[in-house]
Amino acid sequence: MIVSIKDTSKLFILSIMSCCAVFICTLFLNYQSDLIVIEELITPQTVDLYNALKSTSIVVCALSGGCLIITSVVMMIFYVKHYIDFHKKELGILKALGYTRMKTAIVFWKFGVSVFIGTVIGFIGAFAIMPLFYKVQNKDDIIPEVKLNFHPELLIFLVILPSIFFVMLAVFYAFLKLKTPVLSLIKDNYVCRYHEKHIKNKDNASFIESLKNTTVKSRKSLVFFVIFSSFCYSAMTQMSFSMKDLASDMIGIMMLIIGLTLAFVTMFLAITTVISANRKTIAMMRVFGYTPNDCRKAILGGYRLFSYIGFAIGTVYQYILLRVMVNIVFANFGNISKYEFNFKAMLISLMTFAVIYKVLIIFYSETVKRISLKEIMLE
């Protein structure tokens, strides 16, 4: 059928996303389930810490896990839409040959395989690190030892049901998108991404600025991924600085790795998709004498503002999350001091983000140089 294993291999980003979500949720929910077992052994002196540890699991899973699940849903919809947009002719031919919408859409179940792979890896990875996590959570032996147990319900709710849900989501959304008439799918609807009047404009800077705005408007869904990428980098790097004092080095390193992984894979998705979708535009600009730097500014430059908006949102998010954790969840636990905003961590995160973002844009500018008009004409 039209959706091959090679096509679904491009969804590795979705696998990483679901892996991170399940890893976090499995780690904390399994710990909470085992924590409940020792409730009768908790003394009045340690009840505040016990309640704080239980609340922490709920808050982390609800905010971090919930955020990743919502993003995974958006990413699945994006991938299905992106695939259909780039395979309109093939899908139109299938419909013309008599394939029904449902028969064509059902093939998109393969998109859900990426989520299943990610959830399985995340679930296994969480149990691999769980013994060390349990020790770190009670490193001062304030509460009785929490023994590690396997809870089958977590496997059902974090691996099996999410995989089924994403398979159904991919099929359902594909079914909706394939409502397009056969002729609209088969014919080439490529539309030049800049208006003719801009070509006649002799002001090079004005043309590039106009094309930059048009590129962003034509790919609005990618704005979300640019914002989310910088959000992950901002929130996780800043939170990792505070974990040394508030929790442990292990949790800080874990959050940093997850944050950087999500930031880079989503930024990779956004940039490569933008370049791929504008290959014809880039080739034509090169023919008319525009430099690779001009092409980069016109195609990728419009997303810079959104990256810093995402960074600002991530800064606010991590501050509110840590404020809730420290000043509300651990309010009755005397050893934790009040959380104050870490300006030093914010400045370090901002400076490194600006450098990394610039390096990524320059790196992908090399891709722009390799796009030729001959290659486009032969497609």
Stockholm file with secondary structure:
# STOCKHOLM 1.0

chainA/1-379         MIVSIKDTSKLFILSIMSCCAVFICTLFLNYQSDLIVIEELITPQTVDLYNALKSTSIVVCALSGGCLIITSVVMMIFYVKHYIDFHKKELGILKALGYTRMKTAIVFWKFGVSVFIGTVIGFIGAFAIMPLFYKVQNKDDIIPEVKLNFHPELLIFLVILPSIFFVMLAVFYAFLKLKTPVLSLIKDNYVCRYHEKHIKNKDNASFIESLKNTTVKSRKSLVFFVIFSSFCYSAMTQMSFSMKDLASDMIGIMMLIIGLTLAFVTMFLAITTVISANRKTIAMMRVFGYTPNDCRKAILGGYRLFSYIGFAIGTVYQYILLRVMVNIVFANFGNISKYEFNFKAMLISLMTFAVIYKVLIIFYSETVKRISLKEIMLE
#=GR chainA/1-379 SS CCSCHHHHGGGHHHHHHHHHHHHHHHHHHHHHHHHHHTGGGCCTTTHHHHHHHHHHHHHHIIIIIHHHHHHHHHHHHHHHHHHHHHTHHHHHHHHHTTCCHHHHHGGGGGHHHHHHHHHHHHHHHHHHHHHHHHHHHTTTCCSCCCCCCCCHHHHIIIIIHHHHHHHHHHHHHHHHHTTSCHHHHHSCCCCCSSCHHHHTCCCHHHHHHHHHHHHHHHTHHHHHHHHHHHHHHHHHHHHHHHHHHHSCHHHHHHHHHHHHHHHHHHHHHHHHHHHHHTHHHHHHHHHTTCCHHHHHHHHHGGGHHHHHHHHHHHHHHHHHHHHHIIIIITTTCTTSCCCCCCHHHHHHHHHHHHHHHHHHHHHHHHHHHTCCHHHHHTC
#=GC SS_cons         CCSCHHHHGGGHHHHHHHHHHHHHHHHHHHHHHHHHHTGGGCCTTTHHHHHHHHHHHHHHIIIIIHHHHHHHHHHHHHHHHHHHHHTHHHHHHHHHTTCCHHHHHGGGGGHHHHHHHHHHHHHHHHHHHHHHHHHHHTTTCCSCCCCCCCCHHHHIIIIIHHHHHHHHHHHHHHHHHTTSCHHHHHSCCCCCSSCHHHHTCCCHHHHHHHHHHHHHHHTHHHHHHHHHHHHHHHHHHHHHHHHHHHSCHHHHHHHHHHHHHHHHHHHHHHHHHHHHHTHHHHHHHHHTTCCHHHHHHHHHGGGHHHHHHHHHHHHHHHHHHHHHIIIIITTTCTTSCCCCCCHHHHHHHHHHHHHHHHHHHHHHHHHHHTCCHHHHHTC
//
